[in-house]
């Protein structure tokens, strides 16, 4: 089993103001620019992954909306009948 995860080197251009912010934040946090960018990408991917889960749940719940409406109406009728 490898002792470390294989990595791929990635290179992309940044405008000067963004680079300056990355540099300043990395220094403030005491991490390298690479580690800061890896952490930022992980966070971004996790956030968008959870959006996929939310979208799937919304589809499930909207598909069951008719059933839920029926249940609510039935519960209200039962409640009124027992008042």
Secondary structure by P-SEA (a helix, b strand, c coil): cccccbbbbbbbbbcaaaaaaaaaaaaaacccaaaaaaaaaaaaaaaaaaaaaaaaaaaaaaaaaaaaaaaaaaaaaaaaaac
